[in-house]
C-alpha cells in the first residue's frame, strides 16, 4: 500500500500532517508525531506581534536615559541593525530538525507588510524544509476595498518569496469575494501551495464580568465541507499544491479530501481531543479503507472526485444548493446524535 504523496516539492510518506498547534511547542511531542506516522509537522506560529514587541522593548531599553549625555546617543546602533527576534523559536526549529527525520515546516503569522517577514529567512536558516505563511487578517476599516486587502496578501507573499529559497505555502481564510481569483493570483505570485482554510477564532462575551474574551472552539467533522468544496474547484486550475485543514477527524475525511484534490490533510483538533497517537489510528483506518476499495496508492485517488473529474461538475456549485434544499427531510432534525 503506497501512501506517499508530494507536498510543496517534499516527498512525504503519507498525507497525514499535524498542523500548527501548541502540541509542537514540545520537542518530545514532535518525536511522538513522527513515531505515530506523521509525514511532516507544521510548527506553532511565530507571530508578527511578538516580533514587534521585542523590537520595541529592545529599542526602549537601549535608549533609556541616553539623553542625559549628548554623546551617549552614538553608543548604540538603531534596532534594525540587531538580529532581533525570538531566538527560542528558531532554536526550537533547529532542535526539531535534529530530533526527527520528517520535514519541519515553519509558520509565520501576520497581517501586514513589514520587517516581520524577514524572519522567513531565519526560519529557513534554522533548518525548516518549508514555510507556511498564515496571513490572519481581519479588516475592520470600511473604507478598505477588497482590492487593497488582496494586494496586501500578494505583497506579503512576494516579500517572503524574495527572502527564502524553501517552498512557501499560504494559509487562506474563506472570506474572500472571489476565492478562485485570489487563489490564482497567489499561485501566479509564486505560492508553492495553498492551505484551505484558516479558522478565525471568534470572540465571546463573559456575561458575569461583561468583558470580551477569547473562546477557542475545536473543529467538528462538519467543518471539512468548506475546504472540500474549494479544493475540488481549484484542483487542476492552479500549479501549486493544496492542503486541506479544518474538520479532518478520521480516515473517511482524509479520503474525501484526497479525492477532491488535496496533496495532504492536516490534523489539529482531533489530536488535541484524542492525543498524538491518534495519527496511527487514522493511518490504519486509511490503509484498511484502501484495501477494501482496492486502491493501491494515494496518487490513484487524488483528484478523482474534483470538479474537473466529477461526472457532475455542478455538484460543487449553486445547483447542488437547490438540490439540497429540495431533498431535506425535517425528520433529520429530530434524530439524536450519538458520536
C-alpha positions in Angstrom: 0.0 0.0 0.0 1.6 3.2 -1.2 0.7 6.2 1.0 3.3 8.6 -0.3 2.4 12.0 -1.6 4.2 15.2 -2.8 3.6 18.5 -1.0 5.5 21.7 -1.7 8.1 19.6 -3.5 8.6 17.4 -0.4 8.2 13.7 -0.8 6.1 12.6 2.2 5.5 9.1 3.4 1.7 9.8 3.9 -0.8 12.6 3.6 -1.1 13.0 7.4 0.5 16.2 8.6 -0.2 17.8 12.1 -1.0 21.5 11.5 0.3 24.4 13.6 -0.8 24.0 17.2 0.5 24.1 20.8 1.4 20.4 20.5 4.5 21.3 18.5 5.9 23.5 21.2 7.4 20.4 22.8 10.2 18.6 21.0 9.2 15.3 22.5 5.7 15.8 21.1 7.2 16.2 17.6 9.1 13.0 18.0 5.8 11.3 19.1 4.1 12.6 16.0 6.8 11.1 13.8 6.6 7.8 15.6 2.7 7.8 15.2 3.0 8.2 11.5 3.1 12.0 10.8 4.7 12.7 7.4 5.7 16.2 8.4 4.9 18.7 11.1 3.9 22.4 10.8 5.4 24.2 13.8 3.4 26.5 16.0 3.4 30.1 14.7 5.8 32.9 15.2 3.5 36.0 15.4 4.1 39.4 13.9 3.1 41.0 17.2 5.8 39.0 19.1 8.5 40.5 16.8 7.1 44.0 17.0 7.0 43.8 20.8 10.6 42.6 21.1 11.8 45.2 18.7 10.0 47.9 20.7 11.3 46.7 24.1 14.9 46.5 22.9 14.7 49.9 21.4 13.3 51.3 24.6 16.0 49.8 26.9 18.9 50.7 24.6 17.9 54.3 24.5 16.5 54.7 28.1 18.4 57.6 29.7 20.8 58.2 26.8 19.5 61.8 26.5 21.4 62.6 29.8 24.7 62.9 27.8 24.6 64.0 24.2 27.4 61.7 23.1 25.6 58.7 24.6 23.2 58.7 21.6 26.0 57.3 19.5 26.7 54.3 21.7 24.2 52.1 20.2 23.1 51.4 16.6 19.5 51.5 15.6 17.4 48.4 16.4 17.2 47.2 12.9 20.9 46.6 12.9 20.5 43.9 15.6 19.4 40.4 14.9 16.3 40.8 17.0 13.8 38.0 17.4 12.5 35.1 19.4 15.7 33.1 19.4 13.8 30.3 21.3 11.5 29.7 18.2 14.4 29.5 15.8 16.4 27.2 18.2 13.2 25.1 18.6 13.1 24.5 14.8 16.8 23.7 14.8 16.4 21.1 17.6 13.3 19.6 15.9 15.2 19.1 12.7 17.9 17.3 14.6 15.5 15.1 16.5 13.3 13.8 13.7 13.8 12.7 10.1 10.5 14.1 8.7 10.3 17.6 7.3 9.7 20.5 9.7 7.5 23.3 8.2 7.9 26.7 9.9 4.9 29.0 10.4 4.8 32.8 10.3 1.6 34.5 11.3 0.9 38.2 10.5 -1.3 40.6 8.7 0.7 43.5 7.3 3.7 44.1 5.2 6.8 44.8 7.3 10.0 43.7 8.8 8.5 40.6 10.4 8.6 38.9 7.0 12.4 39.0 7.3 12.2 36.2 9.8 11.3 33.9 7.0 15.0 33.8 6.1 15.9 33.0 9.7 13.4 30.2 9.8 15.0 28.7 6.7 18.4 29.1 8.2 17.2 27.3 11.3 16.6 24.2 9.1 12.9 24.3 8.1 12.1 22.5 4.9 9.2 24.8 4.0 7.3 27.7 5.4 3.6 28.2 5.9 2.5 31.8 5.7 -0.6 32.3 7.9 -1.9 35.7 6.9 -4.5 36.2 9.7 -6.1 39.4 8.6 -9.4 40.8 9.9 -10.1 44.1 8.1 -12.2 46.5 10.1 -11.8 49.7 8.0 -15.0 50.2 5.9 -13.0 52.3 3.5 -10.6 49.5 2.7 -11.5 47.9 -0.6 -11.3 44.2 -1.5 -8.6 45.0 -4.0 -6.5 46.7 -1.2 -6.9 43.6 1.0 -5.9 41.2 -1.7 -2.9 43.3 -2.6 -1.7 43.0 1.0 -1.7 39.2 0.6 0.2 39.4 -2.6 2.8 41.9 -1.3 3.5 39.8 1.8 3.9 36.6 -0.2 6.2 38.4 -2.7 8.4 39.8 0.2 8.7 36.3 1.8 9.5 34.6 -1.5 12.2 37.1 -2.2 13.8 36.3 1.2 13.9 32.4 1.0 14.6 29.6 -1.3 12.5 27.0 0.5 8.9 26.4 -0.6 6.2 28.7 0.7 2.5 27.9 1.3 -0.2 30.5 2.1 -2.9 29.7 4.6 -6.1 31.4 3.5 -9.3 32.4 5.1 -12.6 31.6 3.3 -13.8 35.2 3.4 -12.8 36.5 0.0 -15.2 38.0 -2.6 -13.8 35.5 -5.1 -11.7 32.7 -3.6 -10.8 31.3 -7.0 -9.4 34.7 -8.1 -7.2 35.2 -5.0 -6.0 31.6 -5.2 -5.0 32.1 -8.8 -3.2 35.4 -8.1 -1.3 33.9 -5.2 -0.4 31.0 -7.4 0.9 33.3 -10.1 2.8 35.3 -7.5 4.8 32.2 -6.6 2.9 30.4 -3.8 4.1 26.8 -3.8 0.8 25.7 -2.2 -2.4 26.9 -0.6 -3.8 25.7 2.8 -7.6 25.8 2.9 -8.9 27.1 5.3 -7.8 29.2 8.3 -10.4 29.1 11.1 -10.8 32.6 12.5 -11.4 32.3 16.3 -14.4 34.5 17.2 -14.6 36.5 20.4 -17.2 35.8 23.1 -18.7 37.9 25.9 -18.4 36.9 29.5 -21.8 37.9 30.9 -20.6 37.9 34.5 -17.6 40.1 34.0 -19.0 42.0 31.0 -15.8 41.5 29.2 -14.9 40.4 25.7 -12.8 37.2 25.9 -11.2 34.7 23.5 -13.1 31.5 23.1 -11.4 28.6 21.2 -13.7 26.0 19.8 -12.2 22.9 18.3 -13.5 21.9 14.9 -16.1 19.3 14.2 -16.3 17.0 11.1 -18.9 19.3 9.6 -16.2 22.0 9.2 -14.5 20.0 6.4 -17.2 20.7 3.9 -15.9 24.2 3.1 -12.3 23.2 2.3 -13.6 20.1 0.5 -15.7 22.2 -1.9 -13.0 24.7 -2.7 -10.2 22.2 -3.1 -12.4 20.4 -5.6 -13.0 23.6 -7.5 -9.3 24.7 -7.5 -7.7 21.3 -8.3 -6.2 21.4 -11.8 -6.6 25.2 -12.1 -3.5 26.3 -10.1 0.0 25.0 -10.3 0.6 24.9 -6.5 -0.3 22.1 -4.2 -3.4 22.0 -2.0 -3.5 21.2 1.7 -6.8 20.6 3.5 -7.3 21.7 7.0 -10.2 22.1 9.4 -12.7 19.3 10.3 -10.5 16.3 9.4 -11.1 13.8 12.2 -11.0 10.3 10.6 -9.8 8.3 7.6 -13.0 8.9 5.7 -12.4 12.7 5.9 -8.8 12.1 4.7 -10.1 10.0 1.7 -12.6 12.6 0.7 -10.0 15.4 0.8 -7.6 13.4 -1.3 -10.3 12.6 -3.8 -11.2 16.2 -4.4 -7.5 17.0 -5.0 -5.7 17.6 -1.7 -2.0 16.7 -1.6 -2.0 16.5 2.2 -4.6 16.6 5.0 -3.7 18.5 8.2 -4.7 17.4 11.7 -5.2 19.6 14.7 -8.5 19.4 16.7 -8.6 15.6 16.5 -5.1 15.4 18.1 -6.0 17.8 20.8 -9.0 15.7 21.6 -7.6 12.2 21.3 -3.9 12.6 21.6 -0.9 12.4 19.2 -1.1 8.7 18.9 -4.4 9.0 17.1 -2.4 9.7 14.0 -1.6 6.0 13.9 -5.3 5.2 14.3 -6.2 7.3 11.3 -3.4 5.8 9.2 -4.5 2.3 9.9 -8.1 3.2 9.1 -6.9 4.7 5.8 -5.0 1.6 4.9 -8.0 -0.6 5.6 -10.3 1.6 3.5 -7.9 1.5 0.6 -7.5 -2.3 0.8 -11.3 -2.7 1.0 -11.9 -0.5 -2.0 -8.9 -1.8 -4.0 -6.8 1.4 -4.1 -3.1 0.7 -4.3 -1.8 4.3 -3.8 -2.8 7.7 -2.6 -2.0 9.1 -6.0 -4.6 6.8 -7.5 -7.4 8.6 -5.7 -6.0 12.2 -5.7 -8.3 14.5 -7.7 -10.6 11.7 -8.9 -13.7 13.5 -7.4 -12.6 17.0 -8.1 -14.9 19.3 -10.1 -12.6 18.8 -13.1 -13.1 15.0 -13.0 -16.5 14.7 -11.4 -19.3 13.4 -13.7 -21.5 16.2 -12.5 -19.3 19.3 -12.1 -22.3 21.5 -11.0 -22.4 19.4 -7.7 -19.9 21.9 -6.3 -21.8 25.0 -7.4 -25.3 26.6 -7.0 -27.2 23.6 -8.5 -26.3 21.4 -5.5 -27.6 24.1 -3.1 -31.0 23.9 -4.7 -31.0 20.1 -4.7 -30.0 20.0 -1.0 -33.0 22.2 -0.1 -35.4 20.1 -2.1 -34.3 16.8 -0.6 -34.1 18.0 3.0 -36.2 15.9 5.4 -37.5 17.7 8.5 -37.3 14.4 10.5 -33.5 14.6 10.3 -33.5 17.4 12.9 -35.3 15.1 15.4 -32.6 12.5 15.4 -30.4 12.2 18.4 -26.8 12.4 17.5 -24.5 9.8 19.1 -20.8 10.0 18.4 
